[in-house]
Amino acid sequence: MNRDWLIRAISVAVGVLLTGCMTKVSESCVSIEISPQMLHRAELFRKAVGKYSNGVVIGSKTRKFYHGREAVLAARCQAAGFTEVYIKVIPSKLNEWFSDYPEDIERLLTAMHKEKIFCYAQFDCNDLFACSEKDRSLLGDEVSPVAERARKVVRFNADKPNEAFDGIEPVILPSKLNEDCYSAGLLYHWSETAYGRRGENDILMQCAIRMMSEIRKAAGTLKVAENITDFYHDRTLSQDLTRGQPRYFLKHSDFLIICVDSGQGSRIFKDIRLELKAESKQKSISVRITLDSDSYGSGSTKIKTVKWDSVVKELSRLSKKAGKFDAFRGFMIDDYESFERVWLR
């Protein structure tokens, strides 16, 4: 009898604990998947970001890890305060993308939309700087390879209207085209010695803007987010590039995601301040924050042992400083796998 009473008492206690875990979390989440500590940390994170947009990249590892548990992933994103996700899809020049785990993507889109989270398809386009004439001829004279990638998302949406993407994030970064990558078939390379009007860097930048224009036209009603780096603007002001200021890219996108090489919040703000000051369009520039288990930031300035409090502190400072500019839109955390490791640590 005492044993039965003890079992019932423990069951009630566990039920109360799990019910507490659900505070401010969607009902779709399995309660045991989000602990009280996670909820407490998530609240601090949401306060640090404030009223601004809060996005996160969902990579293939995360998709595979949450295979069959997409609702849990969506609920965790909702608990952390993410308002948008950038789902990586692997591009191929001619084949359809969504052959790898198509049902997973559909379930993920459904789960995210249930949590009222905006979904972007993120795909790399840098390989198309070296697109061959054969690729172009197979697509047809009037269809550019870069536009075709946007149209694949449009076609996916048409086939799956209830599990559709809300926008796209084509990654076009000519500054990544150095001699060590994408060398096959590439006529030009980005380097420190190739600046100047009509230099190789300038030619690559002009090509990038043309690619962005083609994607914008092909995207239809989809929202379009484009990427820039923190030094394009500076190099344009110093006349090392003909075009590189935010306004050139915003002609072909709804907003920009600025990639910075710095790690700590104070340095990041210094790197993006000129872009935020130069752009008058409201909520037009988000900041990509690279986060992994070993560092905060992707450049030389790193915090080797990341603690949640450190991340929250840096984001809070950056949010307050950047928020003084109308152009500041919010953050993109890259990526969820790294975010969750720090969240759970």
Backbone torsions as a table, in degrees:
resi	resn	phi	psi	omega
1	MET	NA	-45.8	178.0
2	ASN	-62.8	-35.6	179.5
3	ARG	-65.8	-44.1	179.3
4	ASP	-62.7	-40.6	178.8
5	TRP	-62.5	-40.9	-179.6
6	LEU	-64.1	-41.4	-180.0
7	ILE	-63.2	-43.5	179.5
8	ARG	-64.0	-39.2	180.0
9	ALA	-64.0	-42.5	179.1
10	ILE	-64.6	-40.4	-180.0
11	SER	-62.1	-42.4	178.2
12	VAL	-63.9	-42.9	-179.0
13	ALA	-62.5	-43.5	178.9
14	VAL	-63.8	-40.7	178.5
15	GLY	-61.1	-41.8	178.1
16	VAL	-63.5	-43.1	-179.9
17	LEU	-61.7	-45.9	-177.9
18	LEU	-68.4	-33.5	176.1
19	THR	-64.3	-37.5	177.2
20	GLY	-64.5	-31.1	179.4
21	CYS	-64.0	-21.3	-173.2
22	MET	-86.1	0.2	-178.7
23	THR	-56.0	124.9	177.9
24	LYS	63.6	18.6	-179.6
25	VAL	-118.5	144.5	-178.8
26	SER	-55.6	147.0	178.7
27	GLU	-66.4	-19.6	-178.2
28	SER	-71.0	-15.5	-177.0
29	CYS	-80.5	136.4	172.1
30	VAL	-69.9	123.0	-167.8
31	SER	-56.5	-37.3	-175.6
32	ILE	-71.1	-11.8	-177.9
33	GLU	-79.8	-15.3	179.5
34	ILE	-127.4	112.6	-176.1
35	SER	-83.4	163.6	176.0
36	PRO	-57.7	-36.7	178.6
37	GLN	-64.5	-40.2	177.8
38	MET	-62.8	-41.8	179.4
39	LEU	-63.8	-41.1	179.2
40	HIS	-63.9	-45.4	179.7
41	ARG	-66.2	-38.1	179.1
42	ALA	-62.2	-38.9	178.6
43	GLU	-62.6	-41.0	177.2
44	LEU	-64.3	-39.9	179.9
45	PHE	-64.9	-44.3	179.4
46	ARG	-62.7	-39.3	178.9
47	LYS	-65.9	-36.9	179.9
48	ALA	-65.2	-41.8	179.2
49	VAL	-70.8	-35.8	178.2
50	GLY	74.7	-142.3	-174.0
51	LYS	-82.2	1.8	-171.6
52	TYR	-89.5	165.1	178.9
53	SER	-62.0	143.1	-175.6
54	ASN	-136.2	105.7	-176.5
55	GLY	-116.0	164.0	178.4
56	VAL	-148.1	144.9	178.8
57	VAL	-85.7	132.0	175.6
58	ILE	-107.8	106.5	-178.5
59	GLY	-89.3	177.7	-177.0
60	SER	-65.3	-34.3	178.9
61	LYS	-63.4	-42.2	178.8
62	THR	-65.5	-42.1	178.5
63	ARG	-60.3	-41.9	-179.3
64	LYS	-70.5	-39.2	-178.8
65	PHE	-63.7	-36.9	-178.6
66	TYR	-97.9	21.4	177.7
67	HIS	-56.6	121.9	-178.3
68	GLY	81.9	-5.5	180.0
69	ARG	-127.1	35.1	-177.4
70	GLU	-60.0	-32.0	179.0
71	ALA	-64.5	-34.3	178.1
72	VAL	-68.6	-43.7	177.5
73	LEU	-60.0	-45.0	179.8
74	ALA	-62.8	-41.1	179.4
75	ALA	-65.4	-37.4	177.6
76	ARG	-67.4	-39.7	176.4
77	CYS	-62.5	-41.2	179.0
78	GLN	-65.0	-40.3	179.5
79	ALA	-63.8	-36.3	179.8
80	ALA	-76.5	-10.1	178.7
81	GLY	90.4	14.3	178.3
82	PHE	-71.4	130.2	-179.2
83	THR	-101.7	-11.5	179.4
84	GLU	-153.4	149.1	176.8
85	VAL	-125.9	148.4	179.0
86	TYR	-116.0	101.9	-172.8
87	ILE	-90.3	117.7	-178.7
88	LYS	-71.6	129.3	170.8
89	VAL	-120.9	143.3	-175.0
90	ILE	-89.0	117.8	-177.5
91	PRO	-81.0	148.5	166.0
92	SER	-132.1	153.0	-169.3
93	LYS	-64.9	-34.1	-175.2
94	LEU	-127.5	-30.3	-176.3
95	ASN	-78.3	156.6	176.6
96	GLU	-69.1	146.7	-176.3
97	TRP	-80.0	-37.0	-159.6
98	PHE	-84.6	22.5	176.7
99	SER	-76.2	-21.4	178.3
100	ASP	-89.6	111.7	179.8
101	TYR	53.4	51.6	-179.1
102	PRO	-61.7	-38.0	179.7
103	GLU	-66.2	-33.4	177.2
104	ASP	-62.3	-43.9	-179.3
105	ILE	-63.9	-42.0	178.9
106	GLU	-62.6	-45.3	178.9
107	ARG	-64.4	-38.2	-179.2
108	LEU	-66.0	-43.9	178.0
109	LEU	-61.9	-43.5	179.1
110	THR	-61.5	-44.8	-178.7
111	ALA	-65.2	-42.6	-179.1
112	MET	-66.2	-42.5	179.6
113	HIS	-65.6	-33.0	176.6
114	LYS	-62.3	-31.1	178.1
115	GLU	-90.6	8.3	179.6
116	LYS	61.9	40.7	178.3
117	ILE	-107.1	127.7	-179.1
118	PHE	-72.5	138.3	-174.5
119	CYS	-119.7	124.7	175.7
120	TYR	-110.9	145.3	170.1
121	ALA	-92.4	118.4	179.8
122	GLN	-101.4	127.5	179.2
123	PHE	-146.3	146.5	-178.0
124	ASP	-81.4	139.2	177.0
125	CYS	-123.5	2.3	-176.0
126	ASN	-63.7	-27.9	179.4
127	ASP	-66.4	-19.8	-177.4
128	LEU	-77.7	-8.2	171.3
129	PHE	-64.1	-24.2	-179.6
130	ALA	-110.8	25.3	-179.1
131	CYS	-63.6	130.4	-175.5
132	SER	-81.8	163.4	176.8
133	GLU	-64.0	-30.6	178.0
134	LYS	-62.7	-43.1	178.5
135	ASP	-60.9	-41.6	-178.5
136	ARG	-66.6	-41.2	-177.2
137	SER	-68.1	-33.3	178.4
138	LEU	-68.7	-31.4	179.4
139	LEU	-81.8	-23.7	-177.1
140	GLY	108.2	151.5	-174.7
141	ASP	-63.9	-29.9	-174.8
142	GLU	-94.3	0.8	-177.9
143	VAL	-117.2	115.4	178.3
144	SER	-83.8	148.4	-179.9
145	PRO	-58.2	-38.2	-178.4
146	VAL	-69.9	-38.2	176.7
147	ALA	-66.4	-35.2	-179.8
148	GLU	-62.1	-34.2	178.8
149	ARG	-65.6	-38.5	176.4
150	ALA	-67.1	-38.1	-179.1
151	ARG	-67.5	-27.8	177.7
152	LYS	-63.8	-37.2	177.0
153	VAL	-69.1	-40.4	177.8
154	VAL	-60.6	-42.4	179.8
155	ARG	-67.7	-39.1	176.5
156	PHE	-58.8	-44.1	179.4
157	ASN	-63.3	-37.9	-179.3
158	ALA	-65.7	-35.7	-180.0
159	ASP	-78.4	-27.3	-176.8
160	LYS	-128.0	67.2	-174.1
161	PRO	-60.9	-27.5	-179.4
162	ASN	-84.8	-12.7	179.0
163	GLU	-126.8	47.2	-172.1
164	ALA	-89.5	151.6	170.2
165	PHE	-73.9	147.3	178.4
166	ASP	-92.8	-20.7	-177.9
167	GLY	-164.7	-179.8	178.6
168	ILE	-133.6	152.1	174.1
169	GLU	-129.6	85.4	175.7
170	PRO	-74.5	127.7	-178.1
171	VAL	-92.5	105.4	179.4
172	ILE	-123.0	101.0	-176.9
173	LEU	-129.4	91.0	-178.2
174	PRO	-60.5	-25.1	-179.1
175	SER	-68.9	-10.3	176.2
176	LYS	-88.6	-3.3	-175.7
177	LEU	-89.9	67.1	177.6
178	ASN	-90.6	-174.9	-173.7
179	GLU	-71.8	-13.3	-176.5
180	ASP	-89.2	-10.3	-177.4
181	CYS	-140.7	154.6	179.5
182	TYR	52.3	34.7	-174.1
183	SER	-75.3	-30.0	-176.2
184	ALA	-67.5	118.1	176.7
185	GLY	78.9	3.5	-178.2
186	LEU	-93.4	123.0	-177.1
187	LEU	-79.3	-30.1	-175.0
188	TYR	-124.9	153.0	177.3
189	HIS	-130.8	146.3	178.6
190	TRP	-86.3	129.3	178.9
191	SER	-154.5	165.6	-179.4
192	GLU	-67.8	-19.4	-178.8
193	THR	-97.5	5.4	-174.7
194	ALA	-112.5	22.3	177.1
195	TYR	-82.4	171.6	179.5
196	GLY	110.7	156.6	-179.6
197	ARG	-57.6	126.5	-178.6
198	ARG	67.6	14.0	172.2
199	GLY	-74.5	173.0	-176.7
200	GLU	-61.4	-39.1	178.3
201	ASN	-63.2	-40.9	-179.7
202	ASP	-65.1	-40.0	178.8
203	ILE	-64.6	-43.0	178.5
204	LEU	-63.5	-38.0	179.4
205	MET	-66.3	-42.4	177.9
206	GLN	-61.1	-39.9	178.4
207	CYS	-64.9	-40.7	179.7
208	ALA	-61.7	-43.6	180.0
209	ILE	-65.3	-37.5	176.6
210	ARG	-64.4	-40.7	177.5
211	MET	-62.5	-40.7	178.6
212	MET	-62.4	-39.0	179.0
213	SER	-63.2	-42.4	-179.6
214	GLU	-65.6	-39.3	179.0
215	ILE	-66.0	-41.4	-179.0
216	ARG	-59.9	-42.5	-179.6
217	LYS	-66.8	-36.7	-176.7
218	ALA	-80.6	-18.2	-173.0
219	ALA	-75.9	-17.0	179.9
220	GLY	63.7	-123.9	-177.2
221	THR	-88.3	-1.3	179.3
222	LEU	-66.7	142.5	170.9
223	LYS	-69.0	144.3	-179.2
224	VAL	-124.5	125.2	175.0
225	ALA	-112.9	128.0	179.3
226	GLU	-112.7	156.0	-178.9
227	ASN	-103.6	142.5	170.3
228	ILE	-137.0	166.7	174.5
229	THR	-107.3	167.5	-173.9
230	ASP	-74.5	-8.5	-177.1
231	PHE	-107.4	-5.1	177.9
232	TYR	-58.5	-45.9	-178.8
233	HIS	-62.6	-46.2	-179.9
234	ASP	-60.2	-43.1	-178.4
235	ARG	-68.0	-28.4	176.3
236	THR	-72.2	-40.8	178.8
237	LEU	-64.0	-33.6	178.6
238	SER	-86.5	5.7	177.5
239	GLN	65.5	22.5	173.2
240	ASP	-80.2	-22.7	175.9
241	LEU	-129.5	145.7	177.6
242	THR	-73.3	-41.3	179.7
243	ARG	-133.4	140.4	-179.5
244	GLY	178.8	-2.3	178.0
245	GLN	-78.8	154.1	-175.6
246	PRO	-51.9	-36.2	-174.4
247	ARG	-62.0	-28.9	-180.0
248	TYR	-67.8	-36.7	-178.2
249	PHE	-82.0	-31.6	-179.6
250	LEU	-70.6	-14.5	174.0
251	LYS	-63.8	-24.4	-173.7
252	HIS	-120.9	17.0	-179.1
253	SER	-152.4	163.3	177.9
254	ASP	-83.5	-32.5	175.2
255	PHE	-160.2	167.2	-177.8
256	LEU	-113.6	152.4	172.2
257	ILE	-117.6	114.0	-176.0
258	ILE	-93.3	126.5	-179.5
259	CYS	-97.5	128.2	-178.1
260	VAL	-117.1	152.0	179.7
261	ASP	-93.0	-11.3	-177.0
262	SER	-79.9	167.2	-179.0
263	GLY	-109.6	-52.2	-173.3
264	GLN	-84.9	153.3	-172.9
265	GLY	-55.6	-41.6	-178.0
266	SER	-64.2	-38.2	179.4
267	ARG	-73.4	-38.5	177.8
268	ILE	-59.8	-45.3	-179.5
269	PHE	-61.6	-39.9	178.6
270	LYS	-61.1	-37.3	-177.7
271	ASP	-74.3	-28.2	-176.0
272	ILE	-103.7	-5.0	-173.1
273	ARG	-59.5	-43.7	-178.1
274	LEU	-63.9	-39.6	178.7
275	GLU	-64.9	-44.1	179.7
276	LEU	-64.6	-37.6	-179.6
277	LYS	-71.7	-35.4	-175.2
278	ALA	-76.2	-27.4	-174.0
279	GLU	-95.1	129.3	-178.0
280	SER	-95.5	-17.5	-179.2
281	LYS	-66.9	126.5	-176.9
282	GLN	-68.3	141.8	176.5
283	LYS	48.9	53.2	-175.1
284	SER	-113.8	-7.2	-177.1
285	ILE	-133.1	117.6	172.4
286	SER	-101.2	159.5	-178.2
287	VAL	-115.1	125.1	177.5
288	ARG	-81.3	123.5	177.8
289	ILE	-110.1	112.7	177.8
290	THR	-82.9	126.4	-174.9
291	LEU	-133.1	126.1	173.8
292	ASP	-139.9	-179.6	-172.9
293	SER	-71.4	-14.2	-176.2
294	ASP	-111.3	-17.2	-174.9
295	SER	-150.8	158.5	171.9
296	TYR	-112.4	104.6	-173.8
297	GLY	109.6	162.2	-173.9
298	SER	-111.1	1.4	-175.4
299	GLY	-107.4	-149.7	-174.7
300	SER	-78.5	-23.3	-179.9
301	THR	-89.4	106.7	-173.9
302	LYS	-132.9	149.8	168.7
303	ILE	-103.8	109.2	-169.4
304	LYS	-64.6	-39.4	178.4
305	THR	-110.1	101.9	-175.7
306	VAL	-82.2	128.2	173.0
307	LYS	-114.9	151.5	-177.9
308	TRP	-56.2	-43.2	-179.2
309	ASP	-59.9	-36.4	179.7
310	SER	-66.0	-43.7	179.4
311	VAL	-62.3	-47.0	-178.7
312	VAL	-62.3	-42.3	-179.3
313	LYS	-62.7	-45.8	-178.9
314	GLU	-65.0	-44.5	-179.4
315	LEU	-66.0	-36.7	179.0
316	SER	-63.4	-45.0	178.4
317	ARG	-62.5	-46.0	-178.2
318	LEU	-65.0	-40.7	179.7
319	SER	-62.0	-42.1	-178.6
320	LYS	-67.9	-40.5	-179.1
321	LYS	-72.5	-49.2	-177.8
322	ALA	-68.3	-30.4	-178.1
323	GLY	-65.6	-11.0	177.1
324	LYS	-74.5	-11.8	-179.6
325	PHE	-106.2	135.5	-178.0
326	ASP	-62.7	-28.9	-175.9
327	ALA	-73.1	-18.0	-176.3
328	PHE	-67.5	128.4	-176.9
329	ARG	-106.8	-39.8	-178.3
330	GLY	154.1	-151.2	-173.7
331	PHE	-124.9	155.4	166.6
332	MET	-126.6	119.8	178.6
333	ILE	-89.8	127.7	-178.0
334	ASP	-121.8	103.4	6.0
335	ASP	-134.5	-174.2	-174.9
336	TYR	-65.2	-39.5	-179.3
337	GLU	-54.8	-47.3	179.5
338	SER	-68.3	-40.4	178.1
339	PHE	-58.1	-45.0	-176.8
340	GLU	-68.1	-34.8	178.3
341	ARG	-60.5	-41.8	179.2
342	VAL	-71.7	-38.5	-179.6
343	TRP	-61.0	-39.4	-175.4
344	LEU	-89.5	-13.1	-172.9
345	ARG	-64.3	NA	NA
